[in-house]
Amino acid sequence: MSRLKTIYRCQACGHSAMKPMGQCPGCSEWNTMAEEVVEARPGGLAESVAEARGQLSSFSSAVTALRDAGATPEKRTPVGIAELDRLFGGGVVPGQVILLAGPPGIGKSTLMLQAAAKLAEKGPFLYASGEESLRQVSSRAKRLGLSSERLYLVSESSLSKILAAMEQVKPWAMVLDSIQTVTHPQLVSSPGSVGQVRECAAELVRAAKAKDTVVFLLGHVTKDGSLAGPKVLEHIVDTVLYFDTENHELLRVLRAQKNRFGPTDELGLFEMGEAGLKEVKDATSFFAAELGRSAAPGRSVSVALEGSRPVLVEVQALVVSTRYPLPRRMATGLDLNRVLVLLAAMERHIGLRLEDRDCFVSLAGGLRMKDPALDLAACLAVAGSWREKSVPSDMALIGEVSLLGEIGRVPQLESRLREAAKAGFKRALVPARSAKDLPGISGLTVIGASDLREAAEAAFGVDS
């Protein structure tokens, strides 16, 4: 019988060592080295069971010239949930492997069960759960009002039995909830370890490619927001989606981190309710209730762009005097380094004296944005709080601010303005270079400003 030995493998990057270490030499992370069983060959060379095992499934092809490969257009199948289809680029592709990651309780299982009920209308669908019993999954489906004759359930954590269920049902798509609970029959390490997650995912990818089956893998993330398990898991799948929460868990946001068959800059919005996750198809209407308030110093509104979707955003700023020698600078939802640059530009070009003031800048609703079009709104919110003046409540501010205080162009300005007009705004302050080229937008007066000084005069009045 082969002798068993142990090594220590990093749960973040997969680096292995013969002895325990506090810090991983591969990725410099602390306390990520976990013990893993390996098998010693008769010749004395130790090899992990993952490297010595035979594959449960295979996927290969003969050598073919590119001109003879016969590439055909990708056939997309819509999921039936508009927010998901937007991220997929119109639908899923045969053989596509999708990783949906998110913190516990965010709604991954709920979203996938709703998607499974939709996809089961197009053919047999297998839902494999390694965390919940059939009764629990069935109870959730009943609570959500979901039912389908071609949706098959299996509660199993053994990879070989899950592959056997695929052979029995022959689904065109399936869900595995979750990849951290599945165990490979030839691996002796515990579920969720680097070896188990990597090898189980690789087997499912091979099975998906060989049978043209769409596979959804659910994965948990750690408390610091990274995917639990090796980083290589993100490299072997086709699409990586991250499910996160905004606004104190009132709004669920789905973002594409990687997508071989579609865009990576789109955004899916969901709201959790008693009947499951509900799509937020009109982001403007969702945020309109928060934006429909009277003008106040330190408040301004802009239109950010997430992928192809314009989203109205409220920027709030608070500037107060401080008794400490080093004033505080804090940003929530915006990049702090970018905010520091904007504060320096305002001090230089419109005369704001902030050396004895604490400055706090935030996006309302807990949103996180990196769109440079929010620069102008952030600057005038800070200026309004410092001068005790309000930006008009019917004015939207859109523009990028440079180090020289100039207001630069932003992409897709017309679509942003149409979204502002749709939300009821009457005026919009935009870069002067873009204002002259814009077509007329019904109900919206467009005002151009070339620099911060002109923008402040247009927003607060000539005497500002």
LUMGU-157184 format. One line per field, with one value per residue (C-alpha): z, x, y; residue in one letter; residue number from 1. Coordinates in Angstrom, 1 decimal. Example, Ala and Ser with C-alpha at 12.3 -4.5 7.8 and 13.67 -1.06 7.14 Angstrom:
Z = 7.8, 7.1
X = 12.3, 13.7
Y = -4.5, -1.1
rofi = A, S
dotor = 1, 2
This chain:
Z = 0.0, -0.8, 2.1, 2.8, 3.6, 4.2, 2.6, 3.4, 0.5, 0.4, 0.1, -1.8, -4.5, -4.3, -3.4, -1.5, 1.2, 3.2, 6.5, 8.0, 7.5, 8.8, 5.6, 2.1, 0.0, -3.2, -2.5, 0.8, 2.5, 6.2, 7.8, 4.5, 4.6, 5.2, 5.6, 2.6, 2.2, -0.6, -1.8, -2.0, -5.0, -4.6, -6.1, -3.2, -5.2, -3.4, -5.7, -4.7, -5.3, -7.6, -9.9, -9.9, -10.3, -13.6, -15.1, -14.7, -17.9, -21.0, -23.6, -26.5, -30.3, -33.3, -34.6, -37.1, -39.3, -38.4, -41.9, -41.5, -38.0, -39.3, -36.7, -36.5, -34.9, -31.2, -30.5, -27.5, -25.3, -23.2, -19.6, -19.3, -16.6, -18.3, -15.8, -16.3, -20.1, -20.1, -18.4, -20.6, -23.8, -24.7, -23.3, -22.4, -24.9, -25.2, -23.1, -21.1, -17.5, -15.2, -11.7, -9.5, -6.4, -3.4, 0.4, 2.3, 2.4, -0.6, -2.7, -5.0, -4.5, -4.8, -8.1, -9.5, -8.6, -10.3, -13.4, -13.3, -13.5, -16.5, -18.3, -17.6, -20.0, -22.8, -21.8, -19.0, -16.2, -13.3, -10.0, -7.8, -4.2, -1.9, 0.9, 1.2, 1.2, -1.5, 1.0, 1.6, -2.2, -2.8, 0.0, -1.4, -4.9, -3.4, -1.5, -4.7, -6.7, -9.0, -10.7, -13.7, -14.9, -16.5, -13.5, -11.7, -8.2, -6.6, -3.2, -3.5, -2.7, -4.5, -7.9, -9.4, -8.4, -9.8, -13.1, -13.1, -12.6, -15.6, -17.7, -16.4, -16.9, -19.9, -19.1, -21.4, -18.4, -14.7, -11.4, -8.8, -5.4, -4.3, -5.7, -2.1, -1.0, -3.7, -3.2, -5.7, -5.2, -5.6, -3.3, 0.4, 1.4, 3.0, 0.9, 0.0, 0.0, -2.9, -4.4, -4.1, -5.6, -8.4, -9.5, -9.2, -11.2, -13.9, -14.2, -14.6, -17.2, -19.2, -18.9, -20.0, -23.0, -24.1, -23.8, -24.7, -21.3, -19.6, -16.1, -13.3, -10.4, -7.1, -5.0, -1.6, -1.0, 2.1, 4.6, 2.7, -0.5, -2.4, -3.8, -1.4, -3.0, -5.5, -7.8, -10.7, -10.4, -12.1, -15.0, -16.0, -16.2, -19.0, -17.0, -13.4, -11.9, -8.5, -6.5, -4.0, -2.0, -1.8, 0.3, 3.4, 1.6, 0.0, -3.5, -4.9, -7.6, -10.1, -11.9, -14.5, -13.5, -16.6, -19.6, -22.7, -24.5, -23.5, -22.0, -18.6, -18.0, -17.6, -14.3, -13.1, -10.3, -8.1, -5.1, -2.5, -1.6, -0.1, -3.6, -4.2, -6.2, -8.3, -11.2, -11.1, -14.8, -14.4, -12.3, -12.5, -11.0, -8.2, -7.2, -8.0, -4.6, -3.0, -5.5, -5.3, -2.3, -2.0, -2.6, 0.3, 0.7, -0.1, -2.3, -6.1, -8.7, -11.6, -14.1, -14.0, -16.6, -15.6, -18.9, -21.2, -18.3, -17.1, -13.4, -11.5, -8.5, -5.6, -4.3, -0.8, 0.8, 4.3, 5.0, 8.7, 10.7, 12.7, 15.8, 14.9, 13.1, 10.3, 8.7, 7.8, 4.2, 3.7, 0.7, 0.5, -2.9, -4.6, -4.9, -2.1, -4.2, -6.9, -4.3, -2.9, -6.4, -6.8, -3.5, -4.5, -7.9, -6.1, -3.7, -6.6, -9.1, -7.2, -4.0, -1.5, 1.8, 3.1, 5.2, 8.4, 7.4, 7.5, 4.1, 3.8, 0.3, -0.2, -2.8, -1.5, -1.2, -0.6, -4.3, -5.5, -8.7, -10.6, -13.4, -13.9, -15.0, -11.2, -10.7, -11.4, -9.0, -6.3, -6.7, -6.5, -3.6, -1.6, -2.8, -1.8, 1.7, 2.2, 1.0, 2.4, -1.0, -2.8, -6.3, -7.8, -7.3, -10.9, -12.2, -13.1, -13.2, -15.6, -16.4, -15.7, -13.8, -14.7, -12.6, -14.3, -13.3, -16.8, -17.4, -19.9, -22.1, -20.9, -23.1, -24.0, -22.8, -24.8, -23.2, -19.8, -20.5, -21.8, -18.6, -16.5, -18.5, -18.0, -14.2, -14.3, -14.3, -16.2, -16.4, -17.0, -16.5, -19.0, -20.6, -22.9, -25.6, -25.7, -25.2, -28.7, -30.4, -28.5, -30.2, -28.5, -25.7, -24.9, -21.5, -20.7, -20.9, -21.4, -19.9, -20.9, -18.6, -19.5, -16.1, -12.4, -12.0, -14.7, -13.3, -9.8, -11.3, -13.2, -10.2, -7.4, -9.1, -10.4, -6.9, -5.9
X = 0.0, 1.2, 2.4, 0.4, 2.1, 1.0, 1.9, 0.7, -1.0, -2.1, -5.9, -5.5, -2.9, -2.3, 1.4, 2.6, 5.3, 6.5, 6.1, 3.5, 4.1, 2.4, 2.9, 2.6, 5.7, 3.7, 1.1, 2.4, -1.0, -1.1, -2.7, -3.7, -1.6, -3.7, -2.7, -3.4, -2.8, -0.5, 0.5, 4.1, 5.1, 7.3, 10.3, 10.1, 8.7, 5.7, 2.8, -0.6, -3.6, -5.0, -2.0, -2.1, -5.8, -7.5, -10.0, -13.7, -14.5, -12.6, -12.7, -10.3, -10.3, -8.1, -5.6, -7.4, -6.3, -8.0, -9.5, -11.1, -12.4, -15.8, -16.6, -20.3, -22.1, -22.8, -26.3, -27.6, -30.5, -32.1, -32.5, -35.8, -34.5, -33.6, -31.0, -29.1, -29.5, -27.9, -24.8, -24.6, -24.8, -28.3, -28.2, -26.1, -24.0, -23.8, -21.0, -20.6, -19.4, -20.6, -19.3, -21.7, -19.9, -21.2, -21.3, -23.6, -27.2, -27.0, -29.5, -27.3, -29.5, -32.7, -31.5, -30.3, -33.6, -35.6, -33.3, -33.5, -37.3, -37.1, -34.4, -36.3, -39.0, -36.5, -35.4, -34.3, -32.6, -30.6, -30.3, -27.6, -27.5, -24.6, -25.8, -29.5, -31.8, -34.5, -37.1, -35.4, -35.0, -38.6, -39.8, -38.0, -39.4, -42.9, -42.4, -41.2, -44.1, -41.9, -42.7, -41.6, -42.0, -38.5, -36.6, -34.9, -33.4, -30.6, -29.0, -25.5, -21.9, -20.0, -18.8, -19.0, -22.7, -23.4, -21.8, -23.9, -27.0, -26.0, -25.8, -29.2, -31.1, -29.0, -29.8, -29.0, -28.2, -27.5, -26.7, -24.2, -24.8, -22.1, -18.6, -17.1, -19.3, -18.4, -15.8, -13.7, -13.8, -10.0, -9.0, -8.7, -8.6, -11.6, -14.4, -13.6, -9.8, -7.7, -7.3, -11.0, -12.3, -9.8, -10.2, -14.0, -14.4, -12.0, -14.0, -17.3, -15.7, -14.6, -18.1, -19.7, -17.5, -17.9, -21.8, -22.4, -24.1, -24.5, -23.1, -23.7, -21.3, -22.1, -19.2, -18.8, -16.6, -14.5, -15.1, -12.6, -14.6, -12.3, -13.5, -13.0, -10.6, -7.8, -7.7, -7.2, -10.9, -11.7, -9.4, -10.9, -14.5, -15.9, -17.9, -17.4, -20.3, -20.2, -23.3, -23.0, -25.3, -25.8, -27.8, -27.8, -28.9, -32.0, -30.4, -28.5, -26.0, -24.7, -21.5, -19.5, -15.8, -15.0, -17.0, -15.7, -19.0, -20.3, -19.6, -17.9, -19.1, -22.8, -24.7, -27.7, -29.9, -32.2, -34.4, -35.1, -38.7, -41.0, -41.4, -37.7, -35.4, -37.2, -35.6, -35.0, -35.5, -35.8, -32.9, -34.0, -37.4, -35.7, -33.5, -36.1, -37.6, -34.3, -33.6, -37.0, -36.0, -35.6, -32.2, -29.8, -26.2, -23.8, -26.2, -26.0, -27.2, -25.3, -25.8, -23.3, -22.9, -22.7, -22.0, -24.8, -27.1, -27.3, -28.0, -28.9, -26.7, -26.9, -23.6, -23.5, -20.7, -20.1, -17.5, -17.0, -14.4, -11.9, -9.8, -7.2, -4.0, -4.6, -8.1, -9.9, -10.7, -13.2, -15.0, -17.7, -18.6, -16.0, -12.2, -10.5, -7.5, -9.7, -11.5, -8.2, -7.3, -10.6, -10.2, -6.8, -8.2, -11.0, -8.5, -6.4, -9.0, -12.1, -10.4, -11.9, -9.9, -10.1, -6.9, -8.9, -12.0, -12.9, -14.3, -16.7, -18.0, -20.4, -22.7, -26.3, -27.7, -24.4, -23.5, -19.9, -19.0, -15.7, -17.3, -15.3, -18.6, -19.3, -16.4, -18.4, -21.2, -18.7, -16.9, -20.1, -21.4, -18.2, -18.3, -22.0, -21.4, -18.4, -20.3, -23.7, -25.3, -27.5, -27.3, -30.8, -32.8, -33.8, -30.2, -28.1, -24.3, -22.2, -18.6, -15.0, -12.7, -9.0, -6.1, -6.3, -9.9, -11.2, -14.4, -13.8, -16.0, -17.7, -18.8, -22.5, -23.5, -26.7, -28.0, -27.2, -29.1, -32.1, -32.2, -32.0, -34.9, -36.9, -36.4, -37.8, -34.7, -35.2, -31.5, -28.2, -24.7, -22.3, -18.8, -19.0, -17.2, -19.9, -22.9, -22.7, -22.8, -25.8, -29.2, -32.2, -33.7, -37.3, -37.9, -34.2, -32.1, -28.4, -25.9, -22.2, -19.2, -15.6, -14.1, -14.9, -15.4, -18.0, -19.7, -19.9, -21.4, -24.0, -25.0, -24.8, -25.2, -22.9, -22.0, -20.6
Y = 0.0, 3.5, 5.6, 8.7, 12.0, 15.5, 18.8, 22.3, 24.1, 27.8, 28.1, 31.4, 30.6, 26.9, 27.1, 24.0, 23.5, 20.6, 22.3, 24.8, 28.4, 31.5, 33.4, 31.9, 32.4, 32.4, 35.2, 36.6, 36.0, 35.1, 32.0, 30.4, 27.3, 24.2, 20.6, 18.3, 14.6, 13.4, 10.0, 8.7, 6.7, 3.6, 5.5, 8.0, 10.9, 12.4, 13.3, 14.7, 12.5, 15.2, 14.9, 11.0, 10.5, 9.5, 11.8, 11.0, 12.8, 13.7, 16.5, 16.5, 16.8, 15.9, 18.4, 20.6, 23.5, 26.8, 27.1, 23.6, 24.2, 25.4, 28.0, 28.7, 31.7, 31.2, 30.1, 32.0, 30.9, 33.7, 32.8, 34.7, 37.1, 40.4, 41.4, 38.1, 38.2, 41.6, 40.3, 37.3, 39.3, 38.1, 34.5, 31.5, 29.6, 25.7, 24.4, 27.7, 27.3, 30.1, 30.8, 32.8, 34.0, 36.0, 36.1, 33.8, 34.8, 37.2, 35.2, 33.1, 29.9, 31.9, 33.5, 30.2, 28.5, 31.2, 30.9, 27.1, 27.3, 29.5, 27.4, 24.2, 25.4, 24.9, 21.3, 19.0, 20.9, 19.4, 21.2, 19.6, 20.8, 19.8, 22.1, 21.5, 18.5, 17.9, 19.0, 22.4, 23.1, 22.1, 24.2, 27.3, 26.6, 26.4, 29.7, 31.4, 29.9, 28.0, 24.6, 22.8, 19.2, 19.2, 20.5, 17.6, 17.9, 15.8, 16.3, 15.0, 16.1, 13.3, 14.4, 10.9, 10.6, 14.1, 13.1, 9.9, 12.0, 14.1, 10.9, 9.8, 13.1, 14.4, 18.0, 20.8, 23.0, 22.4, 24.2, 23.0, 24.6, 24.9, 24.0, 24.1, 21.2, 18.7, 16.0, 14.2, 10.4, 10.1, 13.0, 12.6, 16.3, 17.9, 19.6, 23.2, 22.8, 23.9, 20.5, 19.6, 22.8, 22.9, 19.3, 19.1, 22.3, 21.0, 17.7, 19.7, 21.9, 18.9, 17.4, 20.6, 21.0, 17.4, 17.5, 21.2, 21.5, 24.9, 24.6, 27.1, 26.8, 28.6, 29.7, 31.4, 34.4, 35.0, 37.8, 40.0, 39.6, 37.2, 33.9, 31.0, 28.5, 28.9, 31.8, 29.4, 28.6, 31.9, 31.0, 27.7, 28.9, 31.0, 33.6, 34.9, 36.8, 38.5, 39.0, 41.8, 44.1, 47.8, 50.2, 48.0, 44.9, 46.6, 46.3, 43.3, 44.1, 41.5, 42.3, 40.4, 40.0, 37.8, 36.8, 35.0, 35.3, 38.7, 42.1, 42.7, 46.2, 45.6, 45.7, 43.7, 45.1, 43.0, 43.7, 40.9, 40.5, 37.8, 36.2, 36.1, 38.4, 41.0, 42.6, 46.4, 47.1, 50.9, 52.0, 55.6, 54.9, 52.9, 55.9, 58.6, 58.4, 59.2, 62.0, 63.8, 66.0, 69.7, 71.4, 71.5, 72.6, 69.7, 67.8, 67.3, 64.8, 63.2, 60.4, 57.6, 54.9, 51.2, 49.3, 50.6, 51.6, 55.2, 55.4, 58.6, 59.1, 61.6, 62.9, 64.2, 66.3, 67.6, 70.2, 71.2, 73.0, 70.9, 71.5, 68.9, 69.8, 67.3, 67.6, 64.4, 63.3, 60.5, 59.1, 56.5, 55.1, 57.1, 56.6, 58.5, 59.3, 60.8, 62.9, 64.2, 65.4, 67.1, 68.9, 70.2, 71.4, 73.3, 74.9, 76.1, 77.2, 78.5, 79.5, 77.0, 77.1, 73.5, 73.4, 73.7, 71.7, 68.1, 66.9, 63.9, 62.8, 60.0, 58.5, 58.1, 54.6, 52.9, 52.8, 52.4, 54.1, 54.9, 56.9, 60.2, 61.9, 62.2, 64.6, 67.8, 66.7, 65.9, 69.2, 71.3, 69.3, 70.1, 73.8, 74.1, 72.6, 75.0, 78.1, 77.1, 77.3, 74.8, 73.3, 73.7, 70.5, 70.3, 70.5, 67.4, 67.8, 65.7, 66.2, 65.1, 67.6, 67.8, 68.9, 72.3, 72.8, 72.2, 70.2, 67.4, 65.3, 62.1, 59.2, 58.7, 62.1, 62.1, 58.9, 60.3, 63.5, 61.6, 59.6, 62.9, 64.3, 61.1, 61.5, 65.0, 67.2, 70.5, 71.6, 69.9, 71.3, 69.7, 70.3, 73.4, 71.4, 68.8, 71.2, 72.7, 69.3, 67.9, 67.6, 69.1, 67.1, 67.8, 69.4, 69.8, 72.9, 72.2, 74.6, 74.4, 75.2, 75.1, 75.1, 74.9, 78.6, 78.8, 75.7, 77.3, 80.5, 78.5, 76.4, 78.9, 82.3, 85.0, 86.3, 82.9
rofi = M, S, R, L, K, T, I, Y, R, C, Q, A, C, G, H, S, A, M, K, P, M, G, Q, C, P, G, C, S, E, W, N, T, M, A, E, E, V, V, E, A, R, P, G, G, L, A, E, S, V, A, E, A, R, G, Q, L, S, S, F, S, S, A, V, T, A, L, R, D, A, G, A, T, P, E, K, R, T, P, V, G, I, A, E, L, D, R, L, F, G, G, G, V, V, P, G, Q, V, I, L, L, A, G, P, P, G, I, G, K, S, T, L, M, L, Q, A, A, A, K, L, A, E, K, G, P, F, L, Y, A, S, G, E, E, S, L, R, Q, V, S, S, R, A, K, R, L, G, L, S, S, E, R, L, Y, L, V, S, E, S, S, L, S, K, I, L, A, A, M, E, Q, V, K, P, W, A, M, V, L, D, S, I, Q, T, V, T, H, P, Q, L, V, S, S, P, G, S, V, G, Q, V, R, E, C, A, A, E, L, V, R, A, A, K, A, K, D, T, V, V, F, L, L, G, H, V, T, K, D, G, S, L, A, G, P, K, V, L, E, H, I, V, D, T, V, L, Y, F, D, T, E, N, H, E, L, L, R, V, L, R, A, Q, K, N, R, F, G, P, T, D, E, L, G, L, F, E, M, G, E, A, G, L, K, E, V, K, D, A, T, S, F, F, A, A, E, L, G, R, S, A, A, P, G, R, S, V, S, V, A, L, E, G, S, R, P, V, L, V, E, V, Q, A, L, V, V, S, T, R, Y, P, L, P, R, R, M, A, T, G, L, D, L, N, R, V, L, V, L, L, A, A, M, E, R, H, I, G, L, R, L, E, D, R, D, C, F, V, S, L, A, G, G, L, R, M, K, D, P, A, L, D, L, A, A, C, L, A, V, A, G, S, W, R, E, K, S, V, P, S, D, M, A, L, I, G, E, V, S, L, L, G, E, I, G, R, V, P, Q, L, E, S, R, L, R, E, A, A, K, A, G, F, K, R, A, L, V, P, A, R, S, A, K, D, L, P, G, I, S, G, L, T, V, I, G, A, S, D, L, R, E, A, A, E, A, A, F, G, V, D, S
dotor = 1, 2, 3, 4, 5, 6, 7, 8, 9, 10, 11, 12, 13, 14, 15, 16, 17, 18, 19, 20, 21, 22, 23, 24, 25, 26, 27, 28, 29, 30, 31, 32, 33, 34, 35, 36, 37, 38, 39, 40, 41, 42, 43, 44, 45, 46, 47, 48, 49, 50, 51, 52, 53, 54, 55, 56, 57, 58, 59, 60, 61, 62, 63, 64, 65, 66, 67, 68, 69, 70, 71, 72, 73, 74, 75, 76, 77, 78, 79, 80, 81, 82, 83, 84, 85, 86, 87, 88, 89, 90, 91, 92, 93, 94, 95, 96, 97, 98, 99, 100, 101, 102, 103, 104, 105, 106, 107, 108, 109, 110, 111, 112, 113, 114, 115, 116, 117, 118, 119, 120, 121, 122, 123, 124, 125, 126, 127, 128, 129, 130, 131, 132, 133, 134, 135, 136, 137, 138, 139, 140, 141, 142, 143, 144, 145, 146, 147, 148, 149, 150, 151, 152, 153, 154, 155, 156, 157, 158, 159, 160, 161, 162, 163, 164, 165, 166, 167, 168, 169, 170, 171, 172, 173, 174, 175, 176, 177, 178, 179, 180, 181, 182, 183, 184, 185, 186, 187, 188, 189, 190, 191, 192, 193, 194, 195, 196, 197, 198, 199, 200, 201, 202, 203, 204, 205, 206, 207, 208, 209, 210, 211, 212, 213, 214, 215, 216, 217, 218, 219, 220, 221, 222, 223, 224, 225, 226, 227, 228, 229, 230, 231, 232, 233, 234, 235, 236, 237, 238, 239, 240, 241, 242, 243, 244, 245, 246, 247, 248, 249, 250, 251, 252, 253, 254, 255, 256, 257, 258, 259, 260, 261, 262, 263, 264, 265, 266, 267, 268, 269, 270, 271, 272, 273, 274, 275, 276, 277, 278, 279, 280, 281, 282, 283, 284, 285, 286, 287, 288, 289, 290, 291, 292, 293, 294, 295, 296, 297, 298, 299, 300, 301, 302, 303, 304, 305, 306, 307, 308, 309, 310, 311, 312, 313, 314, 315, 316, 317, 318, 319, 320, 321, 322, 323, 324, 325, 326, 327, 328, 329, 330, 331, 332, 333, 334, 335, 336, 337, 338, 339, 340, 341, 342, 343, 344, 345, 346, 347, 348, 349, 350, 351, 352, 353, 354, 355, 356, 357, 358, 359, 360, 361, 362, 363, 364, 365, 366, 367, 368, 369, 370, 371, 372, 373, 374, 375, 376, 377, 378, 379, 380, 381, 382, 383, 384, 385, 386, 387, 388, 389, 390, 391, 392, 393, 394, 395, 396, 397, 398, 399, 400, 401, 402, 403, 404, 405, 406, 407, 408, 409, 410, 411, 412, 413, 414, 415, 416, 417, 418, 419, 420, 421, 422, 423, 424, 425, 426, 427, 428, 429, 430, 431, 432, 433, 434, 435, 436, 437, 438, 439, 440, 441, 442, 443, 444, 445, 446, 447, 448, 449, 450, 451, 452, 453, 454, 455, 456, 457, 458, 459, 460, 461, 462, 463, 464
